């Protein structure tokens, strides 16, 4: 808890009706150990983890809290809600929390419940605000004063999702309000707003096309809804202005990544869409980013017509000139290799000169017999391996402070075809606090065993012991599932 209401902190930081893109509630509250950007924990829960079970003991706490509210004992109710929040997040328990109240309206004092919710909204605790917003969702459309309060809270990515729940459930002009929040939020808030925004007007369609995937998290989260609601497939059949062509290129690029949400593979006529996009590419100015997108399309399992058109574009002198320039900037190595215009020596030297900028090119070097061990040795020199071994707080590796683990997992992924090569890195990945590092390292071990046609214990007793020890104390569901699926 903090002395100052979070609402006041948000209000004081508004500039022209919105928060700065780099605003951080975590910093403002002095919660540097929280470890998540505003809205990130709920966003990850919603898109990747799913709801957690609410125990019978927690349900009893909801029951106690609601009785205390009805009995006008708000102090006791706040204490009980704090106890409930120790083991439950507002998003993870939303169905049970709201469900209990809705199932017991015959005896709950509605005035007390409403007043308790409004007191939650002016709290200095982020979860209490969310619970307050969940309670407000149960009531009908609020007054303009309460709406303004919620609008302000919704400008902070930490609370946008819960304000959206209220808007969608109760507000008469819901889509207009969602549009305003979408325009004024920058991170997870924009992702949640775009997901729920309907293209009711041309203004909204144009904004979604040009701005919908622009957020500070990952454009991939919004690419699919933007693609559908901005009717990108139809637009590709028409002559496009440069601004819309560039926007569509970025949307297509995000959808090709098939990252945190469904991408191009869920589009029923995806080959036709990509072919139409490639025709647009031929009629517009080429840039490196567009060439890179064309190369991504080529890498997909597409029709011969799509692949032929990709190759036609990539083989042009303009494309090759752009790739050669990109190589000097440490980019484009995969495309250069495909076009046979790259140098392994150049890749390695650039990685030596600027490891942080170029470590992602390690795959090209690992595949090269002459550079594989040199690359492993370079990673041993550039990564703070001793420091990484001592980081034990399990998390999802979000944030710049985990960049070393991003480099590690990129290297590990490239070792799957080379049994017992870079064992020290695979072992570090297994014991890493990052979920993705663990699962990738386990996948590499599985690949090694299949190549050698042996069990893990036969491959390496030491690695088998490491995996057995990890399995006993694993916290991530994704890793637990992988242990079982691989038979480790």
SETOR-899049 format. One record per residue (C-alpha): residue number from 1; x, y, z. Coordinates in steps of 0.05 Angstrom, whole numbers, plus 5000, padded with zeros to 4 digits. Example, Ala and Ser with C-alpha at 12.3 -4.5 7.8 and 13.67 -1.06 7.14 Angstrom:
BEGIN
ATOM     k     c1     c2     c3
ATOM     1   5246   4910   5156
ATOM     2   5273   4979   5143
This chain:
BEGIN
ATOM     k     c1     c2     c3
ATOM     1   5000   5000   5000
ATOM     2   5022   5072   4987
ATOM     3   4999   5137   5017
ATOM     4   4980   5169   4951
ATOM     5   4920   5146   4910
ATOM     6   4941   5116   4844
ATOM     7   4887   5156   4810
ATOM     8   4922   5220   4832
ATOM     9   4989   5195   4806
ATOM    10   4957   5181   4738
ATOM    11   4922   5248   4737
ATOM    12   4985   5287   4754
ATOM    13   5023   5254   4697
ATOM    14   4973   5268   4641
ATOM    15   4998   5309   4582
ATOM    16   4945   5331   4532
ATOM    17   4896   5280   4559
ATOM    18   4941   5219   4559
ATOM    19   5000   5189   4595
ATOM    20   5070   5194   4564
ATOM    21   5091   5132   4527
ATOM    22   5146   5118   4578
ATOM    23   5101   5127   4639
ATOM    24   5111   5071   4689
ATOM    25   5065   5060   4749
ATOM    26   5118   5012   4776
ATOM    27   5169   5068   4778
ATOM    28   5120   5119   4806
ATOM    29   5102   5072   4863
ATOM    30   5175   5052   4876
ATOM    31   5160   4979   4859
ATOM    32   5223   4965   4820
ATOM    33   5222   4893   4843
ATOM    34   5152   4883   4814
ATOM    35   5185   4861   4749
ATOM    36   5129   4877   4700
ATOM    37   5111   4935   4656
ATOM    38   5043   4966   4667
ATOM    39   4990   4915   4648
ATOM    40   5041   4861   4629
ATOM    41   5024   4810   4683
ATOM    42   4950   4812   4665
ATOM    43   4966   4812   4591
ATOM    44   5010   4751   4597
ATOM    45   4957   4717   4639
ATOM    46   4903   4732   4588
ATOM    47   4942   4711   4526
ATOM    48   4989   4657   4551
ATOM    49   4974   4629   4620
ATOM    50   4899   4627   4629
ATOM    51   4859   4631   4693
ATOM    52   4881   4599   4757
ATOM    53   4835   4559   4803
ATOM    54   4803   4596   4861
ATOM    55   4804   4551   4922
ATOM    56   4745   4539   4968
ATOM    57   4784   4577   5022
ATOM    58   4786   4638   4976
ATOM    59   4712   4632   4961
ATOM    60   4700   4635   5036
ATOM    61   4740   4700   5039
ATOM    62   4695   4729   4984
ATOM    63   4634   4708   5025
ATOM    64   4663   4740   5088
ATOM    65   4681   4804   5051
ATOM    66   4611   4813   5021
ATOM    67   4579   4801   5089
ATOM    68   4624   4853   5120
ATOM    69   4607   4902   5065
ATOM    70   4532   4890   5076
ATOM    71   4543   4899   5151
ATOM    72   4575   4967   5137
ATOM    73   4643   4944   5164
ATOM    74   4687   4969   5107
ATOM    75   4752   4965   5147
ATOM    76   4742   4891   5159
ATOM    77   4721   4882   5086
ATOM    78   4785   4915   5061
ATOM    79   4827   4870   5106
ATOM    80   4791   4808   5080
ATOM    81   4800   4831   5008
ATOM    82   4874   4840   5021
ATOM    83   4877   4769   5047
ATOM    84   4840   4745   4985
ATOM    85   4887   4782   4938
ATOM    86   4948   4749   4970
ATOM    87   4931   4685   4932
ATOM    88   4887   4711   4876
ATOM    89   4894   4765   4823
ATOM    90   4834   4806   4802
ATOM    91   4837   4779   4731
ATOM    92   4850   4707   4750
ATOM    93   4791   4705   4798
ATOM    94   4743   4750   4761
ATOM    95   4690   4696   4747
ATOM    96   4686   4672   4819
ATOM    97   4691   4742   4848
ATOM    98   4636   4772   4806
ATOM    99   4597   4707   4803
ATOM   100   4590   4703   4879
ATOM   101   4562   4773   4882
ATOM   102   4514   4762   4825
ATOM   103   4489   4697   4857
ATOM   104   4474   4731   4923
ATOM   105   4442   4797   4904
ATOM   106   4379   4781   4944
ATOM   107   4414   4796   5010
ATOM   108   4473   4840   4992
ATOM   109   4464   4914   5008
ATOM   110   4474   4946   4938
ATOM   111   4488   5016   4966
ATOM   112   4543   4991   5011
ATOM   113   4572   4949   4955
ATOM   114   4573   5008   4908
ATOM   115   4605   5053   4960
ATOM   116   4657   5000   4976
ATOM   117   4674   4995   4902
ATOM   118   4684   5071   4896
ATOM   119   4730   5070   4955
ATOM   120   4771   5015   4921
ATOM   121   4778   5060   4860
ATOM   122   4815   5113   4901
ATOM   123   4861   5062   4931
ATOM   124   4937   5064   4931
ATOM   125   4938   4989   4915
ATOM   126   4933   4968   4842
ATOM   127   4895   4902   4855
ATOM   128   4843   4937   4899
ATOM   129   4828   4985   4842
ATOM   130   4817   4925   4796
ATOM   131   4771   4892   4845
ATOM   132   4733   4958   4852
ATOM   133   4725   4961   4776
ATOM   134   4700   4889   4775
ATOM   135   4647   4906   4827
ATOM   136   4627   4969   4787
ATOM   137   4616   4924   4727
ATOM   138   4558   4891   4763
ATOM   139   4519   4956   4766
ATOM   140   4484   4993   4710
ATOM   141   4513   5051   4669
ATOM   142   4548   5099   4717
ATOM   143   4542   5174   4723
ATOM   144   4585   5219   4680
ATOM   145   4628   5235   4740
ATOM   146   4644   5162   4753
ATOM   147   4655   5152   4678
ATOM   148   4707   5207   4679
ATOM   149   4741   5174   4737
ATOM   150   4744   5108   4700
ATOM   151   4767   5142   4636
ATOM   152   4827   5169   4674
ATOM   153   4844   5101   4705
ATOM   154   4837   5069   4636
ATOM   155   4892   5114   4608
ATOM   156   4941   5072   4649
ATOM   157   4957   5006   4616
ATOM   158   4951   4972   4684
ATOM   159   4876   4985   4687
ATOM   160   4853   4992   4615
ATOM   161   4828   4921   4610
ATOM   162   4784   4928   4672
ATOM   163   4756   4994   4649
ATOM   164   4740   4962   4582
ATOM   165   4701   4908   4617
ATOM   166   4658   4963   4647
ATOM   167   4650   5000   4582
ATOM   168   4629   4938   4543
ATOM   169   4580   4915   4596
ATOM   170   4546   4980   4615
ATOM   171   4561   5041   4573
ATOM   172   4512   5060   4518
ATOM   173   4566   5088   4471
ATOM   174   4615   5032   4485
ATOM   175   4651   5029   4418
ATOM   176   4664   5104   4417
ATOM   177   4694   5100   4487
ATOM   178   4737   5040   4467
ATOM   179   4763   5080   4407
ATOM   180   4782   5138   4452
ATOM   181   4821   5092   4498
ATOM   182   4854   5057   4440
ATOM   183   4880   5124   4414
ATOM   184   4905   5147   4482
ATOM   185   4940   5084   4507
ATOM   186   5007   5058   4484
ATOM   187   5023   4989   4513
ATOM   188   4979   4932   4538
ATOM   189   4921   4981   4542
ATOM   190   4921   4992   4467
ATOM   191   4926   4918   4455
ATOM   192   4864   4905   4497
ATOM   193   4826   4963   4466
ATOM   194   4842   4943   4394
ATOM   195   4821   4872   4409
ATOM   196   4752   4898   4428
ATOM   197   4744   4955   4379
ATOM   198   4693   4946   4324
ATOM   199   4701   4980   4256
ATOM   200   4635   5017   4258
ATOM   201   4660   5078   4219
ATOM   202   4710   5093   4164
ATOM   203   4749   5134   4215
ATOM   204   4758   5073   4260
ATOM   205   4777   5028   4201
ATOM   206   4830   5077   4177
ATOM   207   4858   5086   4247
ATOM   208   4861   5011   4259
ATOM   209   4897   5001   4193
ATOM   210   4949   5055   4206
ATOM   211   4956   5055   4281
ATOM   212   4924   4991   4308
ATOM   213   4988   4949   4314
ATOM   214   5031   5007   4340
ATOM   215   5042   4991   4413
ATOM   216   5101   4987   4460
ATOM   217   5094   4912   4471
ATOM   218   5089   4873   4406
ATOM   219   5049   4889   4343
ATOM   220   5036   4815   4335
ATOM   221   4984   4817   4391
ATOM   222   4939   4862   4349
ATOM   223   4956   4842   4278
ATOM   224   4901   4791   4269
ATOM   225   4842   4834   4293
ATOM   226   4869   4893   4254
ATOM   227   4876   4850   4191
ATOM   228   4804   4827   4196
ATOM   229   4770   4891   4218
ATOM   230   4808   4938   4172
ATOM   231   4791   4889   4115
ATOM   232   4863   4884   4092
ATOM   233   4848   4828   4043
ATOM   234   4798   4874   4006
ATOM   235   4846   4933   4007
ATOM   236   4900   4892   3974
ATOM   237   4856   4885   3912
ATOM   238   4857   4961   3903
ATOM   239   4908   5014   3887
ATOM   240   4940   5033   3953
ATOM   241   4966   5100   3978
ATOM   242   5038   5094   4004
ATOM   243   5016   5105   4076
ATOM   244   4966   5047   4073
ATOM   245   5015   5002   4035
ATOM   246   5067   5013   4089
ATOM   247   5016   4999   4144
ATOM   248   4993   4935   4110
ATOM   249   5065   4912   4102
ATOM   250   5075   4918   4177
ATOM   251   5011   4881   4191
ATOM   252   5029   4824   4143
ATOM   253   5099   4821   4173
ATOM   254   5071   4813   4244
ATOM   255   5022   4759   4221
ATOM   256   5078   4720   4188
ATOM   257   5114   4715   4255
ATOM   258   5058   4670   4283
ATOM   259   5080   4696   4350
ATOM   260   5038   4705   4413
ATOM   261   4971   4701   4376
ATOM   262   4944   4669   4313
ATOM   263   4974   4697   4250
ATOM   264   4971   4685   4175
ATOM   265   4957   4610   4182
ATOM   266   4887   4623   4207
ATOM   267   4870   4664   4145
ATOM   268   4831   4617   4100
ATOM   269   4854   4648   4034
ATOM   270   4924   4665   4058
ATOM   271   4959   4647   3993
ATOM   272   4914   4694   3954
ATOM   273   4925   4749   4006
ATOM   274   5000   4742   4002
ATOM   275   5000   4739   3926
ATOM   276   4960   4804   3924
ATOM   277   5008   4834   3974
ATOM   278   5068   4814   3931
ATOM   279   5036   4847   3870
ATOM   280   5030   4910   3912
ATOM   281   5104   4904   3929
ATOM   282   5122   4904   3855
ATOM   283   5084   4969   3846
ATOM   284   5115   5007   3905
ATOM   285   5183   5028   3927
ATOM   286   5225   4974   3958
ATOM   287   5257   4982   4026
ATOM   288   5298   4933   4068
ATOM   289   5239   4921   4115
ATOM   290   5194   4903   4056
ATOM   291   5247   4857   4026
ATOM   292   5252   4823   4094
ATOM   293   5177   4813   4095
ATOM   294   5180   4782   4025
ATOM   295   5234   4735   4050
ATOM   296   5189   4714   4109
ATOM   297   5134   4696   4060
ATOM   298   5183   4654   4019
ATOM   299   5201   4616   4083
ATOM   300   5129   4594   4091
ATOM   301   5097   4533   4059
ATOM   302   5063   4572   4004
ATOM   303   5038   4559   3934
ATOM   304   5087   4558   3875
ATOM   305   5057   4623   3850
ATOM   306   5072   4658   3916
ATOM   307   5142   4630   3921
ATOM   308   5158   4647   3848
ATOM   309   5136   4719   3859
ATOM   310   5177   4723   3923
ATOM   311   5239   4700   3886
ATOM   312   5226   4748   3829
ATOM   313   5226   4806   3878
ATOM   314   5286   4781   3918
ATOM   315   5329   4770   3856
ATOM   316   5322   4842   3832
ATOM   317   5384   4886   3835
ATOM   318   5345   4934   3880
ATOM   319   5334   4879   3932
ATOM   320   5406   4857   3929
ATOM   321   5431   4928   3937
ATOM   322   5387   4938   3998
ATOM   323   5412   4873   4029
ATOM   324   5485   4891   4018
ATOM   325   5473   4957   4053
ATOM   326   5436   4921   4109
ATOM   327   5495   4874   4119
ATOM   328   5539   4934   4136
ATOM   329   5488   4952   4189
ATOM   330   5488   4881   4218
ATOM   331   5422   4860   4187
ATOM   332   5397   4816   4130
ATOM   333   5445   4757   4137
ATOM   334   5393   4703   4127
ATOM   335   5369   4735   4063
ATOM   336   5441   4746   4040
ATOM   337   5456   4673   4051
ATOM   338   5395   4653   4010
ATOM   339   5417   4699   3954
ATOM   340   5489   4676   3962
ATOM   341   5516   4746   3975
ATOM   342   5538   4739   4048
ATOM   343   5604   4726   4084
ATOM   344   5610   4685   4148
ATOM   345   5672   4724   4165
ATOM   346   5633   4790   4161
ATOM   347   5578   4761   4206
ATOM   348   5628   4738   4258
ATOM   349   5668   4803   4258
ATOM   350   5605   4844   4267
ATOM   351   5585   4801   4325
ATOM   352   5653   4811   4357
ATOM   353   5648   4887   4348
ATOM   354   5576   4894   4373
ATOM   355   5551   4831   4406
ATOM   356   5486   4860   4433
ATOM   357   5465   4885   4365
ATOM   358   5485   4823   4326
ATOM   359   5479   4761   4370
ATOM   360   5415   4742   4335
ATOM   361   5456   4722   4274
ATOM   362   5488   4665   4312
ATOM   363   5447   4612   4275
ATOM   364   5483   4626   4209
ATOM   365   5550   4615   4243
ATOM   366   5530   4553   4283
ATOM   367   5509   4520   4218
ATOM   368   5579   4534   4189
ATOM   369   5628   4480   4210
ATOM   370   5687   4528   4208
ATOM   371   5653   4579   4254
ATOM   372   5612   4536   4303
ATOM   373   5663   4530   4359
ATOM   374   5688   4601   4348
ATOM   375   5617   4625   4358
ATOM   376   5608   4585   4422
ATOM   377   5673   4613   4449
ATOM   378   5650   4684   4431
ATOM   379   5585   4673   4470
ATOM   380   5626   4648   4529
ATOM   381   5666   4713   4528
ATOM   382   5608   4760   4516
ATOM   383   5555   4732   4563
ATOM   384   5562   4741   4639
ATOM   385   5553   4666   4650
ATOM   386   5571   4666   4724
ATOM   387   5521   4721   4738
ATOM   388   5467   4686   4697
ATOM   389   5477   4622   4736
ATOM   390   5460   4658   4801
ATOM   391   5394   4688   4778
ATOM   392   5340   4644   4807
ATOM   393   5275   4685   4809
ATOM   394   5231   4650   4758
ATOM   395   5198   4696   4708
ATOM   396   5179   4704   4634
ATOM   397   5242   4742   4614
ATOM   398   5208   4808   4596
ATOM   399   5250   4870   4597
ATOM   400   5318   4894   4577
ATOM   401   5350   4865   4640
ATOM   402   5339   4795   4611
ATOM   403   5372   4809   4544
ATOM   404   5429   4761   4561
ATOM   405   5378   4704   4568
ATOM   406   5349   4724   4500
ATOM   407   5418   4715   4470
ATOM   408   5426   4649   4507
ATOM   409   5361   4619   4481
ATOM   410   5377   4641   4409
ATOM   411   5442   4603   4413
ATOM   412   5412   4541   4447
ATOM   413   5358   4536   4393
ATOM   414   5412   4530   4340
ATOM   415   5446   4471   4374
ATOM   416   5391   4420   4364
ATOM   417   5426   4386   4305
ATOM   418   5494   4380   4339
ATOM   419   5492   4330   4396
ATOM   420   5534   4349   4457
ATOM   421   5557   4413   4424
ATOM   422   5552   4472   4473
ATOM   423   5530   4429   4531
ATOM   424   5547   4484   4580
ATOM   425   5497   4531   4546
ATOM   426   5442   4478   4544
ATOM   427   5453   4464   4618
ATOM   428   5449   4538   4634
ATOM   429   5385   4541   4594
ATOM   430   5356   4483   4635
ATOM   431   5371   4518   4701
ATOM   432   5351   4587   4674
ATOM   433   5296   4625   4710
ATOM   434   5264   4640   4643
ATOM   435   5208   4593   4620
ATOM   436   5225   4597   4546
ATOM   437   5299   4580   4559
ATOM   438   5278   4517   4596
ATOM   439   5231   4492   4543
ATOM   440   5279   4506   4485
ATOM   441   5336   4470   4523
ATOM   442   5291   4410   4535
ATOM   443   5274   4408   4461
ATOM   444   5348   4408   4443
ATOM   445   5360   4349   4490
ATOM   446   5303   4312   4458
ATOM   447   5332   4325   4389
ATOM   448   5401   4301   4411
ATOM   449   5371   4236   4438
ATOM   450   5334   4224   4373
ATOM   451   5396   4237   4331
ATOM   452   5438   4189   4374
ATOM   453   5379   4141   4382
ATOM   454   5390   4136   4457
ATOM   455   5360   4156   4523
ATOM   456   5381   4219   4559
ATOM   457   5417   4178   4611
ATOM   458   5456   4143   4557
ATOM   459   5471   4208   4523
ATOM   460   5496   4242   4586
ATOM   461   5486   4219   4659
ATOM   462   5502   4289   4682
ATOM   463   5448   4321   4639
ATOM   464   5399   4266   4660
ATOM   465   5412   4283   4733
ATOM   466   5403   4357   4720
ATOM   467   5336   4345   4685
ATOM   468   5312   4299   4741
ATOM   469   5329   4350   4794
ATOM   470   5294   4406   4755
ATOM   471   5231   4364   4745
ATOM   472   5221   4358   4819
ATOM   473   5218   4433   4832
ATOM   474   5193   4461   4765
ATOM   475   5144   4519   4772
ATOM   476   5125   4534   4700
ATOM   477   5067   4494   4672
ATOM   478   5096   4497   4602
ATOM   479   5161   4464   4625
ATOM   480   5124   4412   4668
ATOM   481   5083   4392   4607
ATOM   482   5145   4387   4565
ATOM   483   5179   4342   4615
ATOM   484   5121   4295   4610
ATOM   485   5113   4299   4534
ATOM   486   5187   4283   4523
ATOM   487   5188   4228   4574
ATOM   488   5243   4259   4615
